[in-house]
Protein backbone atom coordinates (compact mmCIF):
# COMPACT_ATOMS: atom_id res chain seq x y z
CA UNK A 1 0.00 0.00 0.00
CA UNK A 2 1.66 3.24 -1.11
CA UNK A 3 1.85 6.27 1.18
CA UNK A 4 0.02 9.39 0.03
CA UNK A 5 2.89 11.65 1.15
CA UNK A 6 6.44 11.45 2.46
CA UNK A 7 7.53 11.96 6.05
CA UNK A 8 10.87 13.39 7.07
CA UNK A 9 13.30 10.67 8.11
CA UNK A 10 13.81 12.18 11.55
CA UNK A 11 10.06 12.22 12.14
CA UNK A 12 9.81 8.55 11.22
CA UNK A 13 12.71 7.71 13.53
CA UNK A 14 11.05 9.54 16.42
CA UNK A 15 7.71 7.84 15.87
CA UNK A 16 9.30 4.41 15.64
CA UNK A 17 11.35 5.02 18.77
CA UNK A 18 8.32 6.04 20.81
CA UNK A 19 6.50 2.92 19.62
CA UNK A 20 9.49 0.69 20.44
CA UNK A 21 9.89 2.22 23.88
CA UNK A 22 6.19 2.21 24.69
CA UNK A 23 6.13 5.95 25.32
CA UNK A 24 2.48 6.37 24.42
CA UNK A 25 2.06 9.98 25.51
CA UNK A 26 5.06 11.14 23.48
CA UNK A 27 3.90 9.06 20.53
CA UNK A 28 0.45 10.60 20.65
CA UNK A 29 1.96 14.09 20.67
CA UNK A 30 4.45 13.35 17.89
CA UNK A 31 1.80 11.77 15.71
CA UNK A 32 -0.49 14.77 16.08
CA UNK A 33 2.40 17.14 15.34
CA UNK A 34 3.36 15.20 12.20
CA UNK A 35 -0.20 15.36 10.94
CA UNK A 36 -0.60 19.08 11.60
CA UNK A 37 2.77 20.05 10.12
CA UNK A 38 2.17 18.32 6.79
CA UNK A 39 0.99 20.35 3.85
CA UNK A 40 -2.73 20.21 3.30
CA UNK A 41 -5.18 18.26 5.39
CA UNK A 42 -3.43 15.16 6.76
CA UNK A 43 -4.85 12.72 9.27
CA UNK A 44 -2.97 10.63 11.80
CA UNK A 45 -4.00 7.56 9.83
CA UNK A 46 -2.19 8.94 6.77
CA UNK A 47 0.92 9.57 8.86
CA UNK A 48 0.85 5.95 10.03
CA UNK A 49 0.70 4.83 6.40
CA UNK A 50 4.02 6.57 5.74
CA UNK A 51 5.77 5.81 9.05
CA UNK A 52 7.74 2.72 8.04
CA UNK A 53 11.48 2.15 7.95
CA UNK A 54 13.57 0.55 5.21
CA UNK A 55 12.84 -2.94 6.56
CA UNK A 56 9.12 -2.30 6.23
CA UNK A 57 8.52 -2.13 9.97
CA UNK A 58 5.97 0.31 11.33
CA UNK A 59 4.83 1.54 14.72
CA UNK A 60 2.58 -1.45 15.29
CA UNK A 61 5.36 -3.92 14.45
CA UNK A 62 7.61 -2.53 17.18
CA UNK A 63 5.02 -1.93 19.88
CA UNK A 64 3.63 -5.45 19.35
CA UNK A 65 7.09 -7.02 19.35
CA UNK A 66 8.12 -5.31 22.58
CA UNK A 67 4.86 -5.97 24.41
CA UNK A 68 3.68 -2.40 24.99
CA UNK A 69 -0.02 -3.04 25.38
CA UNK A 70 -1.07 0.55 26.14
CA UNK A 71 0.70 1.75 22.99
CA UNK A 72 -0.90 -0.99 20.91
CA UNK A 73 -4.29 -0.17 22.43
CA UNK A 74 -3.85 3.45 21.32
CA UNK A 75 -2.67 2.54 17.81
CA UNK A 76 -5.19 -0.15 16.89
CA UNK A 77 -8.20 2.12 16.22
CA UNK A 78 -6.00 4.30 13.99
CA UNK A 79 -5.00 1.39 11.77
CA UNK A 80 -6.95 0.33 8.71
CA UNK A 81 -7.33 -3.36 7.93
CA UNK A 82 -4.55 -3.12 5.34
CA UNK A 83 -2.18 -1.54 7.86
CA UNK A 84 -3.03 -4.14 10.51
CA UNK A 85 -1.97 -6.88 8.08
CA UNK A 86 0.85 -5.04 6.33
CA UNK A 87 3.94 -7.30 6.23
CA UNK A 88 7.51 -6.11 6.49
CA UNK A 89 10.17 -7.13 3.97
CA UNK A 90 10.44 -10.54 5.64
CA UNK A 91 6.69 -11.05 5.31
CA UNK A 92 5.99 -10.71 9.03
CA UNK A 93 2.94 -8.81 10.28
CA UNK A 94 2.64 -7.25 13.75
CA UNK A 95 0.80 -10.41 14.82
CA UNK A 96 3.82 -12.54 13.85
CA UNK A 97 5.99 -10.47 16.18
CA UNK A 98 3.51 -10.45 19.05
CA UNK A 99 3.10 -14.23 18.79
CA UNK A 100 6.83 -14.88 18.52
CA UNK A 101 7.50 -12.93 21.72
CA UNK A 102 4.58 -14.43 23.64
CA UNK A 103 2.62 -11.21 24.12
CA UNK A 104 -0.75 -12.88 24.62
CA UNK A 105 -2.81 -9.79 25.49
CA UNK A 106 -1.58 -8.09 22.33
CA UNK A 107 -2.25 -11.21 20.25
CA UNK A 108 -5.83 -11.22 21.52
CA UNK A 109 -6.29 -7.51 20.84
CA UNK A 110 -4.83 -7.78 17.33
CA UNK A 111 -6.94 -10.74 16.24
CA UNK A 112 -10.07 -9.10 17.64
CA UNK A 113 -9.35 -5.83 15.83
CA UNK A 114 -8.56 -7.60 12.53
CA UNK A 115 -11.77 -9.60 12.71
CA UNK A 116 -13.78 -6.51 13.63
CA UNK A 117 -12.35 -4.50 10.74
CA UNK A 118 -12.85 -7.33 8.25
CA UNK A 119 -16.48 -7.97 9.19
CA UNK A 120 -17.88 -4.52 8.42
CA UNK A 121 -20.44 -4.17 5.64
CA UNK A 122 -18.06 -2.34 3.29
CA UNK A 123 -15.01 -4.54 3.91
CA UNK A 124 -15.85 -7.40 1.53
CA UNK A 125 -13.94 -6.06 -1.48
CA UNK A 126 -10.94 -5.10 0.67
CA UNK A 127 -10.83 -8.54 2.29
CA UNK A 128 -10.90 -10.10 -1.19
CA UNK A 129 -7.98 -7.89 -2.26
CA UNK A 130 -5.95 -8.71 0.86
CA UNK A 131 -6.58 -12.42 0.36
CA UNK A 132 -5.42 -12.12 -3.26
CA UNK A 133 -2.27 -10.30 -2.15
CA UNK A 134 -1.57 -12.98 0.45
CA UNK A 135 -2.00 -15.74 -2.14
CA UNK A 136 0.30 -13.92 -4.56
CA UNK A 137 3.04 -13.54 -1.93
CA UNK A 138 2.69 -17.18 -0.91
CA UNK A 139 2.85 -18.35 -4.53
CA UNK A 140 5.98 -16.28 -5.12
CA UNK A 141 7.57 -17.66 -1.94
CA UNK A 142 6.89 -21.23 -3.08
CA UNK A 143 8.26 -20.55 -6.57
CA UNK A 144 11.41 -19.07 -5.10
CA UNK A 145 11.82 -21.97 -2.70
CA UNK A 146 11.23 -24.54 -5.45
CA UNK A 147 13.79 -22.82 -7.66
CA UNK A 148 16.34 -22.76 -4.85
CA UNK A 149 15.66 -26.40 -4.02
CA UNK A 150 15.97 -27.37 -7.66
CA UNK A 151 19.29 -25.56 -8.03
CA UNK A 152 20.60 -27.17 -4.84
CA UNK A 153 19.50 -30.61 -6.01
CA UNK A 154 21.14 -30.08 -9.40
CA UNK A 155 24.41 -29.15 -7.73
CA UNK A 156 24.28 -32.22 -5.51
CA UNK A 157 23.48 -34.42 -8.49
CA UNK A 158 26.39 -33.00 -10.49
CA UNK A 159 28.68 -33.85 -7.59
CA UNK A 160 27.64 -37.47 -7.81
CA UNK A 161 25.24 -37.60 -4.88
CA UNK A 162 22.37 -38.76 -7.07
CA UNK A 163 19.94 -36.26 -5.51
CA UNK A 164 16.76 -35.60 -7.41
CA UNK A 165 14.74 -32.38 -7.42
CA UNK A 166 11.25 -32.56 -6.04
CA UNK A 167 8.64 -32.90 -8.75
CA UNK A 168 5.94 -30.30 -9.39
CA UNK A 169 2.89 -30.23 -7.16
CA UNK A 170 0.01 -32.40 -8.28
CA UNK A 171 -3.39 -30.93 -9.14
CA UNK A 172 -4.74 -32.42 -5.92
CA UNK A 173 -2.04 -30.72 -3.85
CA UNK A 174 -2.62 -27.38 -5.56
CA UNK A 175 -6.38 -27.59 -5.04
CA UNK A 176 -5.94 -28.55 -1.40
CA UNK A 177 -3.62 -25.61 -0.75
CA UNK A 178 -5.99 -23.19 -2.49
CA UNK A 179 -8.90 -24.46 -0.39
CA UNK A 180 -6.86 -24.03 2.78
CA UNK A 181 -5.89 -20.49 1.82
CA UNK A 182 -9.47 -19.50 0.96
CA UNK A 183 -10.83 -20.69 4.31
CA UNK A 184 -7.90 -19.58 6.43
CA UNK A 185 -8.42 -16.72 8.94
CA UNK A 186 -7.25 -13.44 7.47
CA UNK A 187 -4.66 -12.99 10.22
CA UNK A 188 -3.14 -16.44 9.60
CA UNK A 189 -0.75 -15.52 6.79
CA UNK A 190 2.77 -16.80 6.21
CA UNK A 191 6.00 -14.86 6.32
CA UNK A 192 9.09 -15.43 4.17
CA UNK A 193 10.15 -18.30 6.45
CA UNK A 194 6.88 -20.06 5.60
CA UNK A 195 5.35 -19.63 9.05
CA UNK A 196 2.11 -18.18 10.34
CA UNK A 197 1.76 -16.48 13.75
CA UNK A 198 0.91 -19.74 15.54
CA UNK A 199 3.93 -21.49 14.06
CA UNK A 200 6.16 -18.67 15.27
CA UNK A 201 4.74 -19.00 18.77
CA UNK A 202 5.24 -22.77 18.60
CA UNK A 203 8.86 -22.30 17.53
CA UNK A 204 9.47 -19.92 20.45
CA UNK A 205 7.66 -22.27 22.88
CA UNK A 206 5.01 -19.66 23.72
CA UNK A 207 2.42 -22.29 24.56
CA UNK A 208 -0.20 -19.86 25.89
CA UNK A 209 -0.22 -18.05 22.55
CA UNK A 210 -0.30 -21.34 20.64
CA UNK A 211 -3.25 -22.52 22.70
CA UNK A 212 -5.19 -19.30 22.18
CA UNK A 213 -4.63 -19.14 18.42
CA UNK A 214 -5.43 -22.83 18.04
CA UNK A 215 -8.70 -22.54 19.95
CA UNK A 216 -9.51 -19.28 18.19
CA UNK A 217 -8.96 -20.77 14.75
CA UNK A 218 -11.18 -23.75 15.53
CA UNK A 219 -14.15 -21.40 15.33
CA UNK A 220 -13.26 -20.84 11.67
CA UNK A 221 -10.60 -22.61 9.67
CA UNK A 222 -7.50 -24.48 10.85
CA UNK A 223 -4.29 -22.43 10.95
CA UNK A 224 -1.85 -22.44 8.07
CA UNK A 225 0.31 -25.58 8.03
CA UNK A 226 4.06 -25.07 8.04
CA UNK A 227 6.24 -26.13 5.13
CA UNK A 228 7.44 -29.08 7.22
CA UNK A 229 3.86 -30.22 7.86
CA UNK A 230 2.98 -29.97 4.17
CA UNK A 231 6.10 -31.93 3.23
CA UNK A 232 5.33 -34.61 5.84
CA UNK A 233 1.74 -34.88 4.65
CA UNK A 234 2.71 -35.12 0.98
CA UNK A 235 5.45 -37.62 1.80
CA UNK A 236 2.98 -39.74 3.75
CA UNK A 237 0.52 -39.66 0.86
CA UNK A 238 3.21 -40.64 -1.65
CA UNK A 239 4.52 -43.43 0.57
CA UNK A 240 1.01 -44.76 1.14
CA UNK A 241 0.39 -44.88 -2.62
CA UNK A 242 3.69 -46.67 -3.18
CA UNK A 243 2.97 -49.22 -0.44
CA UNK A 244 -0.50 -49.81 -1.87
CA UNK A 245 0.93 -50.36 -5.34
CA UNK A 246 3.57 -52.77 -4.03
CA UNK A 247 0.98 -54.61 -1.97
CA UNK A 248 -1.30 -54.91 -4.99
CA UNK A 249 1.45 -56.49 -7.03
CA UNK A 250 2.24 -58.91 -4.19
CA UNK A 251 -1.37 -59.65 -3.27
CA UNK A 252 -1.00 -58.41 0.32
CA UNK A 253 -2.67 -55.61 2.28
CA UNK A 254 -0.60 -52.45 2.84
CA UNK A 255 0.48 -51.37 6.30
CA UNK A 256 0.33 -47.62 6.82
CA UNK A 257 2.78 -45.93 9.17
CA UNK A 258 1.89 -42.63 10.78
CA UNK A 259 3.97 -39.62 9.82
CA UNK A 260 4.40 -36.83 12.38
CA UNK A 261 2.65 -33.66 11.29
CA UNK A 262 2.56 -31.86 14.64
CA UNK A 263 4.79 -28.74 14.62
CA UNK A 264 6.38 -30.03 17.84
CA UNK A 265 7.66 -33.06 15.93
CA UNK A 266 9.81 -31.01 13.57
CA UNK A 267 13.57 -31.53 13.69
CA UNK A 268 15.54 -29.21 15.94
CA UNK A 269 17.94 -28.49 13.08
CA UNK A 270 15.14 -27.20 10.88
CA UNK A 271 13.62 -25.19 13.72
CA UNK A 272 16.95 -23.54 14.48
CA UNK A 273 17.44 -22.65 10.82
CA UNK A 274 13.99 -21.07 10.59
CA UNK A 275 14.54 -19.25 13.89
CA UNK A 276 17.80 -17.83 12.57
CA UNK A 277 16.09 -16.72 9.36
CA UNK A 278 13.37 -14.96 11.30
CA UNK A 279 15.84 -13.38 13.71
CA UNK A 280 17.63 -11.79 10.78
CA UNK A 281 14.34 -10.18 9.73
CA UNK A 282 13.61 -8.65 13.13
CA UNK A 283 14.86 -5.12 13.59
CA UNK A 284 14.17 -4.79 17.32
CA UNK A 285 16.10 -2.21 19.32
CA UNK A 286 17.45 -3.27 22.72
CA UNK A 287 15.99 -0.89 25.29
CA UNK A 288 17.49 0.01 28.61
C-alpha positions as CSV (number, residue, x, y, z in Angstrom):
1,X,0.0,0.0,0.0
2,X,1.7,3.2,-1.1
3,X,1.8,6.3,1.2
4,X,0.0,9.4,0.0
5,X,2.9,11.6,1.2
6,X,6.4,11.5,2.5
7,X,7.5,12.0,6.0
8,X,10.9,13.4,7.1
9,X,13.3,10.7,8.1
10,X,13.8,12.2,11.6
11,X,10.1,12.2,12.1
12,X,9.8,8.5,11.2
13,X,12.7,7.7,13.5
14,X,11.1,9.5,16.4
15,X,7.7,7.8,15.9
16,X,9.3,4.4,15.6
17,X,11.4,5.0,18.8
18,X,8.3,6.0,20.8
19,X,6.5,2.9,19.6
20,X,9.5,0.7,20.4
21,X,9.9,2.2,23.9
22,X,6.2,2.2,24.7
23,X,6.1,6.0,25.3
24,X,2.5,6.4,24.4
25,X,2.1,10.0,25.5
26,X,5.1,11.1,23.5
27,X,3.9,9.1,20.5
28,X,0.5,10.6,20.7
29,X,2.0,14.1,20.7
30,X,4.5,13.3,17.9
31,X,1.8,11.8,15.7
32,X,-0.5,14.8,16.1
33,X,2.4,17.1,15.3
34,X,3.4,15.2,12.2
35,X,-0.2,15.4,10.9
36,X,-0.6,19.1,11.6
37,X,2.8,20.1,10.1
38,X,2.2,18.3,6.8
39,X,1.0,20.3,3.9
40,X,-2.7,20.2,3.3
41,X,-5.2,18.3,5.4
42,X,-3.4,15.2,6.8
43,X,-4.8,12.7,9.3
44,X,-3.0,10.6,11.8
45,X,-4.0,7.6,9.8
46,X,-2.2,8.9,6.8
47,X,0.9,9.6,8.9
48,X,0.8,5.9,10.0
49,X,0.7,4.8,6.4
50,X,4.0,6.6,5.7
51,X,5.8,5.8,9.1
52,X,7.7,2.7,8.0
53,X,11.5,2.1,8.0
54,X,13.6,0.5,5.2
55,X,12.8,-2.9,6.6
56,X,9.1,-2.3,6.2
57,X,8.5,-2.1,10.0
58,X,6.0,0.3,11.3
59,X,4.8,1.5,14.7
60,X,2.6,-1.4,15.3
61,X,5.4,-3.9,14.4
62,X,7.6,-2.5,17.2
63,X,5.0,-1.9,19.9
64,X,3.6,-5.4,19.4
65,X,7.1,-7.0,19.4
66,X,8.1,-5.3,22.6
67,X,4.9,-6.0,24.4
68,X,3.7,-2.4,25.0
69,X,0.0,-3.0,25.4
70,X,-1.1,0.6,26.1
71,X,0.7,1.8,23.0
72,X,-0.9,-1.0,20.9
73,X,-4.3,-0.2,22.4
74,X,-3.8,3.4,21.3
75,X,-2.7,2.5,17.8
76,X,-5.2,-0.2,16.9
77,X,-8.2,2.1,16.2
78,X,-6.0,4.3,14.0
79,X,-5.0,1.4,11.8
80,X,-7.0,0.3,8.7
81,X,-7.3,-3.4,7.9
82,X,-4.5,-3.1,5.3
83,X,-2.2,-1.5,7.9
84,X,-3.0,-4.1,10.5
85,X,-2.0,-6.9,8.1
86,X,0.9,-5.0,6.3
87,X,3.9,-7.3,6.2
88,X,7.5,-6.1,6.5
89,X,10.2,-7.1,4.0
90,X,10.4,-10.5,5.6
91,X,6.7,-11.1,5.3
92,X,6.0,-10.7,9.0
93,X,2.9,-8.8,10.3
94,X,2.6,-7.2,13.8
95,X,0.8,-10.4,14.8
96,X,3.8,-12.5,13.9
97,X,6.0,-10.5,16.2
98,X,3.5,-10.5,19.0
99,X,3.1,-14.2,18.8
100,X,6.8,-14.9,18.5
101,X,7.5,-12.9,21.7
102,X,4.6,-14.4,23.6
103,X,2.6,-11.2,24.1
104,X,-0.7,-12.9,24.6
105,X,-2.8,-9.8,25.5
106,X,-1.6,-8.1,22.3
107,X,-2.2,-11.2,20.2
108,X,-5.8,-11.2,21.5
109,X,-6.3,-7.5,20.8
110,X,-4.8,-7.8,17.3
111,X,-6.9,-10.7,16.2
112,X,-10.1,-9.1,17.6
113,X,-9.3,-5.8,15.8
114,X,-8.6,-7.6,12.5
115,X,-11.8,-9.6,12.7
116,X,-13.8,-6.5,13.6
117,X,-12.4,-4.5,10.7
118,X,-12.8,-7.3,8.2
119,X,-16.5,-8.0,9.2
120,X,-17.9,-4.5,8.4
121,X,-20.4,-4.2,5.6
122,X,-18.1,-2.3,3.3
123,X,-15.0,-4.5,3.9
124,X,-15.9,-7.4,1.5
125,X,-13.9,-6.1,-1.5
126,X,-10.9,-5.1,0.7
127,X,-10.8,-8.5,2.3
128,X,-10.9,-10.1,-1.2
129,X,-8.0,-7.9,-2.3
130,X,-5.9,-8.7,0.9
131,X,-6.6,-12.4,0.4
132,X,-5.4,-12.1,-3.3
133,X,-2.3,-10.3,-2.2
134,X,-1.6,-13.0,0.4
135,X,-2.0,-15.7,-2.1
136,X,0.3,-13.9,-4.6
137,X,3.0,-13.5,-1.9
138,X,2.7,-17.2,-0.9
139,X,2.9,-18.4,-4.5
140,X,6.0,-16.3,-5.1
141,X,7.6,-17.7,-1.9
142,X,6.9,-21.2,-3.1
143,X,8.3,-20.5,-6.6
144,X,11.4,-19.1,-5.1
145,X,11.8,-22.0,-2.7
146,X,11.2,-24.5,-5.4
147,X,13.8,-22.8,-7.7
148,X,16.3,-22.8,-4.8
149,X,15.7,-26.4,-4.0
150,X,16.0,-27.4,-7.7
151,X,19.3,-25.6,-8.0
152,X,20.6,-27.2,-4.8
153,X,19.5,-30.6,-6.0
154,X,21.1,-30.1,-9.4
155,X,24.4,-29.1,-7.7
156,X,24.3,-32.2,-5.5
157,X,23.5,-34.4,-8.5
158,X,26.4,-33.0,-10.5
159,X,28.7,-33.9,-7.6
160,X,27.6,-37.5,-7.8
161,X,25.2,-37.6,-4.9
162,X,22.4,-38.8,-7.1
163,X,19.9,-36.3,-5.5
164,X,16.8,-35.6,-7.4
165,X,14.7,-32.4,-7.4
166,X,11.2,-32.6,-6.0
167,X,8.6,-32.9,-8.7
168,X,5.9,-30.3,-9.4
169,X,2.9,-30.2,-7.2
170,X,0.0,-32.4,-8.3
171,X,-3.4,-30.9,-9.1
172,X,-4.7,-32.4,-5.9
173,X,-2.0,-30.7,-3.9
174,X,-2.6,-27.4,-5.6
175,X,-6.4,-27.6,-5.0
176,X,-5.9,-28.6,-1.4
177,X,-3.6,-25.6,-0.8
178,X,-6.0,-23.2,-2.5
179,X,-8.9,-24.5,-0.4
180,X,-6.9,-24.0,2.8
181,X,-5.9,-20.5,1.8
182,X,-9.5,-19.5,1.0
183,X,-10.8,-20.7,4.3
184,X,-7.9,-19.6,6.4
185,X,-8.4,-16.7,8.9
186,X,-7.2,-13.4,7.5
187,X,-4.7,-13.0,10.2
188,X,-3.1,-16.4,9.6
189,X,-0.8,-15.5,6.8
190,X,2.8,-16.8,6.2
191,X,6.0,-14.9,6.3
192,X,9.1,-15.4,4.2
193,X,10.1,-18.3,6.4
194,X,6.9,-20.1,5.6
195,X,5.3,-19.6,9.1
196,X,2.1,-18.2,10.3
197,X,1.8,-16.5,13.8
198,X,0.9,-19.7,15.5
199,X,3.9,-21.5,14.1
200,X,6.2,-18.7,15.3
201,X,4.7,-19.0,18.8
202,X,5.2,-22.8,18.6
203,X,8.9,-22.3,17.5
204,X,9.5,-19.9,20.4
205,X,7.7,-22.3,22.9
206,X,5.0,-19.7,23.7
207,X,2.4,-22.3,24.6
208,X,-0.2,-19.9,25.9
209,X,-0.2,-18.1,22.5
210,X,-0.3,-21.3,20.6
211,X,-3.2,-22.5,22.7
212,X,-5.2,-19.3,22.2
213,X,-4.6,-19.1,18.4
214,X,-5.4,-22.8,18.0
215,X,-8.7,-22.5,20.0
216,X,-9.5,-19.3,18.2
217,X,-9.0,-20.8,14.7
218,X,-11.2,-23.7,15.5
219,X,-14.1,-21.4,15.3
220,X,-13.3,-20.8,11.7
221,X,-10.6,-22.6,9.7
222,X,-7.5,-24.5,10.8
223,X,-4.3,-22.4,10.9
224,X,-1.9,-22.4,8.1
225,X,0.3,-25.6,8.0
226,X,4.1,-25.1,8.0
227,X,6.2,-26.1,5.1
228,X,7.4,-29.1,7.2
229,X,3.9,-30.2,7.9
230,X,3.0,-30.0,4.2
231,X,6.1,-31.9,3.2
232,X,5.3,-34.6,5.8
233,X,1.7,-34.9,4.7
234,X,2.7,-35.1,1.0
235,X,5.4,-37.6,1.8
236,X,3.0,-39.7,3.8
237,X,0.5,-39.7,0.9
238,X,3.2,-40.6,-1.6
239,X,4.5,-43.4,0.6
240,X,1.0,-44.8,1.1
241,X,0.4,-44.9,-2.6
242,X,3.7,-46.7,-3.2
243,X,3.0,-49.2,-0.4
244,X,-0.5,-49.8,-1.9
245,X,0.9,-50.4,-5.3
246,X,3.6,-52.8,-4.0
247,X,1.0,-54.6,-2.0
248,X,-1.3,-54.9,-5.0
249,X,1.5,-56.5,-7.0
250,X,2.2,-58.9,-4.2
251,X,-1.4,-59.6,-3.3
252,X,-1.0,-58.4,0.3
253,X,-2.7,-55.6,2.3
254,X,-0.6,-52.4,2.8
255,X,0.5,-51.4,6.3
256,X,0.3,-47.6,6.8
257,X,2.8,-45.9,9.2
258,X,1.9,-42.6,10.8
259,X,4.0,-39.6,9.8
260,X,4.4,-36.8,12.4
261,X,2.7,-33.7,11.3
262,X,2.6,-31.9,14.6
263,X,4.8,-28.7,14.6
264,X,6.4,-30.0,17.8
265,X,7.7,-33.1,15.9
266,X,9.8,-31.0,13.6
267,X,13.6,-31.5,13.7
268,X,15.5,-29.2,15.9
269,X,17.9,-28.5,13.1
270,X,15.1,-27.2,10.9
271,X,13.6,-25.2,13.7
272,X,17.0,-23.5,14.5
273,X,17.4,-22.7,10.8
274,X,14.0,-21.1,10.6
275,X,14.5,-19.3,13.9
276,X,17.8,-17.8,12.6
277,X,16.1,-16.7,9.4
278,X,13.4,-15.0,11.3
279,X,15.8,-13.4,13.7
280,X,17.6,-11.8,10.8
281,X,14.3,-10.2,9.7
282,X,13.6,-8.7,13.1
283,X,14.9,-5.1,13.6
284,X,14.2,-4.8,17.3
285,X,16.1,-2.2,19.3
286,X,17.4,-3.3,22.7
287,X,16.0,-0.9,25.3
288,X,17.5,0.0,28.6
